Amino acid sequence: MTDQQTSGLSMAGVPQDAIKRLAELKPGKAGSIFTSDLSVNEFLLVREVGFKPLGLVLGSSIYHVGLQVGRWGKNQELDVLSQAMYHARELAMTRMEAEADALGADGIVGVRLDVEMKEFGADIAEFIAIGTAVKAEPGAGGGGVDNWRNNKRQPFTSDLSGQDFWTLIRAGYAPLGMVMGTCVYHIAHQRMGSVIGNIGRNVEIEQFTQALYDARELAMSRMQAEAEELHAEGIVGVQLRQHSHTWGSHTTEFFAIGTAVRPLRADHVIERPTMVLSLDS
């Protein structure tokens, strides 16, 4: 690892022990080993489609989430909390990508992005991103692809499984990067008269419907904006998650995440699926 790479990792917030571990991997050199969180089946499929694992890469950020109080009877996004959740995840992802870049990787597969509340305090959480850095071998993806990195010159990231990654590449597509959007939203409380009036009735609670609808749409639109920045054709494997964390019953985070993809070549043809009959009873 060069001094410039070491300096870049330090500037990204990667600790010295992590830099030492990455230097010991020595990808591409005789006798070097790799580390990976891929299952055996995933590892074999990633290798079969032309990508060589280099090492396990991760990024972490322990973040204090600020305070913002929503009005009791109003639906509203809590911008301070939305920004905190977004920035903390971006720090973790950036550090993971810096580790992969130092290994000379073309991408990161099988990425997991998790949040864990810590006992250090009610408003402190660890955001961690972890995945397997991979390098494209000559002829990967059927050949003819010179650059597997995205338009930001960063290694691609993907939360697809090894099996889905294999299918994507075989179909003539490549991942560009994980894209995400978040929205922390305060859901208004019902007035006492409305609560009493709804007893025993089948009725839609419109203010709750509108709040959840708006929050999900904000998260989705932000995820789509990130994909457009990468010049993606689309987003696959989208997940829309909901977390209350420690904010109570009327404040929740809506988090949208998926993998932005592009076609490898204009003339690609998707193979017809073949039928497989299981012999298991």
C-alpha positions as CSV (number, residue, x, y, z in Angstrom):
1,M,0.0,0.0,0.0
2,T,1.4,3.4,-1.0
3,D,1.9,6.4,1.3
4,Q,-0.8,8.2,-0.8
5,Q,-3.3,5.4,-0.2
6,T,-2.5,5.4,3.5
7,S,-3.0,9.1,3.7
8,G,-6.3,8.9,1.9
9,L,-7.6,6.2,4.3
10,S,-6.6,8.3,7.3
11,M,-8.3,11.4,5.9
12,A,-11.5,9.3,5.4
13,G,-11.4,8.4,9.1
14,V,-10.2,4.8,8.7
15,P,-8.2,3.8,11.9
16,Q,-4.6,2.7,11.8
17,D,-5.4,-0.9,12.8
18,A,-7.7,-1.2,9.7
19,I,-5.0,0.3,7.5
20,K,-2.5,-2.3,8.8
21,R,-4.9,-5.1,8.2
22,L,-5.5,-4.0,4.6
23,A,-1.8,-3.7,4.0
24,E,-1.3,-7.3,5.1
25,L,-3.8,-8.7,2.6
26,K,-1.5,-7.8,-0.3
27,P,-4.0,-8.6,-3.1
28,G,-2.4,-9.9,-6.3
29,K,0.9,-10.9,-4.7
30,A,2.1,-14.5,-4.4
31,G,0.9,-16.1,-1.1
32,S,-1.7,-13.4,-0.4
33,I,-5.0,-14.4,1.1
34,F,-8.5,-12.9,0.9
35,T,-11.2,-12.5,3.5
36,S,-14.9,-12.6,2.7
37,D,-18.4,-12.8,4.3
38,L,-19.8,-14.5,1.2
39,S,-21.2,-17.9,1.7
40,V,-19.5,-20.8,-0.2
41,N,-22.2,-20.7,-2.9
42,E,-22.0,-17.0,-3.2
43,F,-18.2,-17.1,-3.4
44,L,-18.2,-19.7,-6.2
45,L,-20.8,-17.8,-8.2
46,V,-18.9,-14.5,-7.9
47,R,-15.8,-16.3,-9.1
48,E,-17.6,-18.0,-12.0
49,V,-18.8,-14.7,-13.4
50,G,-15.3,-13.3,-13.4
51,F,-14.7,-11.5,-10.1
52,K,-12.0,-12.3,-7.6
53,P,-12.5,-11.5,-3.9
54,L,-9.8,-9.3,-2.4
55,G,-10.8,-8.8,1.2
56,L,-13.5,-7.9,3.6
57,V,-14.0,-4.1,3.9
58,L,-16.0,-2.1,6.4
59,G,-16.8,1.3,7.5
60,S,-18.2,2.5,10.8
61,S,-19.5,5.6,12.4
62,I,-20.7,6.0,16.0
63,Y,-23.0,9.0,15.8
64,H,-24.9,11.2,18.3
65,V,-28.3,11.9,16.8
66,G,-29.5,15.4,17.7
67,L,-32.8,16.5,19.2
68,Q,-35.9,17.7,17.4
69,V,-39.4,17.7,18.7
70,G,-42.4,17.5,16.4
71,R,-45.7,19.5,17.1
72,W,-48.2,17.3,18.9
73,G,-51.0,17.6,16.3
74,K,-49.0,18.1,13.1
75,N,-47.6,15.7,10.5
76,Q,-44.0,16.8,9.6
77,E,-40.6,15.7,8.6
78,L,-37.9,16.1,11.3
79,D,-35.2,17.5,9.2
80,V,-32.5,17.4,11.9
81,L,-33.0,13.7,12.5
82,S,-33.3,12.9,8.8
83,Q,-29.9,14.6,8.1
84,A,-28.3,12.8,11.0
85,M,-29.4,9.4,9.8
86,Y,-28.3,10.1,6.3
87,H,-24.9,11.6,7.2
88,A,-24.0,8.8,9.6
89,R,-24.7,6.1,6.9
90,E,-22.8,8.1,4.3
91,L,-19.7,8.2,6.7
92,A,-19.9,4.4,7.1
93,M,-20.3,3.8,3.3
94,T,-17.5,6.3,2.4
95,R,-15.0,4.5,4.8
96,M,-15.9,1.1,3.4
97,E,-15.4,2.4,-0.2
98,A,-12.1,3.9,0.8
99,E,-10.9,0.5,2.1
100,A,-12.0,-1.1,-1.2
101,D,-10.2,1.6,-3.2
102,A,-7.0,1.0,-1.3
103,L,-7.2,-2.7,-2.2
104,G,-7.6,-1.7,-5.9
105,A,-11.1,-3.2,-6.0
106,D,-13.6,-2.6,-8.8
107,G,-16.5,-3.1,-6.5
108,I,-18.0,-4.4,-3.3
109,V,-20.6,-7.1,-3.2
110,G,-22.9,-8.5,-0.6
111,V,-23.0,-5.1,1.3
112,R,-24.8,-4.9,4.6
113,L,-25.7,-1.6,6.1
114,D,-26.9,-1.8,9.7
115,V,-27.8,0.5,12.6
116,E,-27.4,-0.5,16.2
117,M,-28.3,1.6,19.1
118,K,-25.6,1.7,21.8
119,E,-25.8,1.7,25.6
120,F,-23.5,4.7,25.7
121,G,-26.6,6.9,25.5
122,A,-30.2,7.0,24.2
123,D,-29.2,9.1,21.2
124,I,-26.0,7.2,20.2
125,A,-26.0,4.7,17.4
126,E,-23.4,2.8,15.4
127,F,-23.8,2.8,11.7
128,I,-21.8,0.0,10.0
129,A,-21.3,-1.0,6.3
130,I,-19.5,-4.2,5.5
131,G,-19.0,-6.2,2.3
132,T,-16.5,-8.1,0.1
133,A,-14.2,-6.1,-2.2
134,V,-13.8,-7.7,-5.6
135,K,-11.6,-7.3,-8.7
136,A,-12.8,-8.0,-12.2
137,E,-10.6,-10.4,-14.1
138,P,-10.1,-10.2,-17.9
139,G,-13.2,-11.3,-19.6
140,A,-15.5,-10.7,-16.6
141,G,-19.1,-10.3,-17.6
142,G,-18.5,-11.8,-21.0
143,G,-15.7,-9.5,-21.9
144,G,-15.6,-6.1,-23.5
145,V,-15.9,-4.1,-20.3
146,D,-13.0,-1.9,-19.6
147,N,-14.2,-0.1,-16.5
148,W,-16.4,-1.5,-13.8
149,R,-16.3,1.6,-11.5
150,N,-19.2,4.1,-11.5
151,N,-19.2,7.6,-13.0
152,K,-17.8,9.0,-9.7
153,R,-14.7,6.8,-10.2
154,Q,-15.5,4.8,-7.1
155,P,-15.8,1.0,-6.7
156,F,-19.4,-0.1,-7.3
157,T,-21.4,-1.2,-4.2
158,S,-24.2,-3.7,-4.2
159,D,-26.4,-5.3,-1.5
160,L,-27.4,-8.1,-3.8
161,S,-26.7,-11.6,-2.8
162,G,-23.9,-13.5,-4.6
163,Q,-26.6,-15.4,-6.5
164,D,-28.4,-12.3,-7.6
165,F,-25.1,-10.6,-8.5
166,W,-24.3,-13.6,-10.8
167,T,-27.7,-13.4,-12.4
168,L,-27.4,-9.6,-13.0
169,I,-24.0,-9.9,-14.7
170,R,-25.1,-12.9,-16.8
171,A,-28.1,-10.9,-18.0
172,G,-25.8,-8.1,-19.2
173,Y,-26.2,-5.6,-16.4
174,A,-23.7,-4.2,-13.9
175,P,-24.2,-2.5,-10.5
176,L,-23.3,1.1,-10.2
177,G,-23.8,1.7,-6.5
178,M,-26.1,1.3,-3.5
179,V,-28.5,4.2,-3.5
180,M,-30.6,5.2,-0.5
181,G,-33.1,7.7,0.9
182,T,-34.2,8.4,4.4
183,C,-37.0,10.4,6.1
184,V,-37.6,10.7,9.8
185,Y,-41.2,11.7,10.3
186,H,-43.4,12.8,13.2
187,I,-46.9,11.4,12.9
188,A,-49.6,13.7,14.4
189,H,-51.6,12.5,17.4
190,Q,-55.3,12.2,17.1
191,R,-57.6,14.6,18.9
192,M,-59.6,13.1,21.7
193,G,-62.8,13.7,19.9
194,S,-61.7,11.8,16.9
195,V,-60.5,8.9,19.0
196,I,-63.9,8.7,20.8
197,G,-65.8,9.1,17.5
198,N,-64.0,6.2,15.9
199,I,-64.8,3.7,18.6
200,G,-66.6,0.7,17.1
201,R,-66.4,2.0,13.5
202,N,-64.5,0.9,10.4
203,V,-62.9,4.1,9.2
204,E,-59.7,5.2,7.6
205,I,-57.6,7.5,9.8
206,E,-56.6,9.9,7.0
207,Q,-53.9,11.9,8.9
208,F,-52.0,8.6,9.7
209,T,-52.4,7.5,6.1
210,Q,-51.1,10.8,4.7
211,A,-48.2,10.9,7.2
212,L,-46.9,7.4,6.3
213,Y,-47.6,7.9,2.6
214,D,-45.6,11.2,2.6
215,A,-42.7,9.8,4.5
216,R,-42.3,6.8,2.3
217,E,-42.5,8.9,-0.8
218,L,-39.8,11.3,0.5
219,A,-37.5,8.4,1.1
220,M,-38.2,6.8,-2.3
221,S,-37.7,10.1,-4.2
222,R,-34.3,10.7,-2.5
223,M,-33.2,7.2,-3.4
224,Q,-34.2,7.8,-7.0
225,A,-32.3,11.1,-7.1
226,E,-29.1,9.3,-6.1
227,A,-29.6,6.8,-8.9
228,E,-30.1,9.6,-11.4
229,E,-26.7,11.1,-10.3
230,L,-25.1,7.7,-11.1
231,H,-26.8,7.8,-14.6
232,A,-28.5,4.5,-13.7
233,E,-31.1,2.7,-15.9
234,G,-32.9,1.6,-12.8
235,I,-32.8,0.3,-9.3
236,V,-33.1,-3.4,-8.3
237,G,-33.6,-5.2,-5.0
238,V,-35.3,-2.2,-3.4
239,Q,-36.1,-2.5,0.3
240,L,-38.3,0.0,2.1
241,R,-37.7,-0.3,5.9
242,Q,-39.3,1.3,8.9
243,H,-37.5,1.9,12.2
244,S,-38.7,3.6,15.3
245,H,-35.3,3.4,17.0
246,T,-35.6,5.2,20.4
247,W,-37.9,8.1,19.4
248,G,-41.2,6.8,20.6
249,S,-44.4,5.6,18.9
250,H,-45.1,8.7,16.8
251,T,-41.7,9.3,15.3
252,T,-40.3,6.8,12.8
253,E,-37.7,6.5,10.1
254,F,-38.5,5.4,6.6
255,F,-35.4,4.1,4.8
256,A,-35.3,3.1,1.1
257,I,-32.3,1.3,-0.3
258,G,-31.4,-0.6,-3.5
259,T,-28.7,-1.2,-6.1
260,A,-28.6,1.1,-9.1
261,V,-27.7,-0.7,-12.3
262,R,-26.6,-0.1,-15.9
263,P,-26.5,-2.2,-19.1
264,L,-23.0,-3.5,-19.9
265,R,-23.5,-3.1,-23.6
266,A,-26.3,-1.8,-25.9
267,D,-26.7,-5.1,-27.7
268,H,-27.0,-7.3,-24.7
269,V,-29.5,-10.1,-24.8
270,I,-31.1,-11.6,-21.7
271,E,-30.9,-15.4,-21.7
272,R,-34.1,-17.3,-21.5
273,P,-34.5,-19.0,-18.1
274,T,-34.3,-22.8,-18.1
275,M,-36.6,-25.0,-16.2
276,V,-35.1,-27.0,-13.3
277,L,-37.0,-29.8,-11.6
278,S,-36.0,-30.6,-8.1
279,L,-35.5,-34.3,-7.2
280,D,-36.0,-33.5,-3.5
281,S,-39.0,-35.1,-1.9
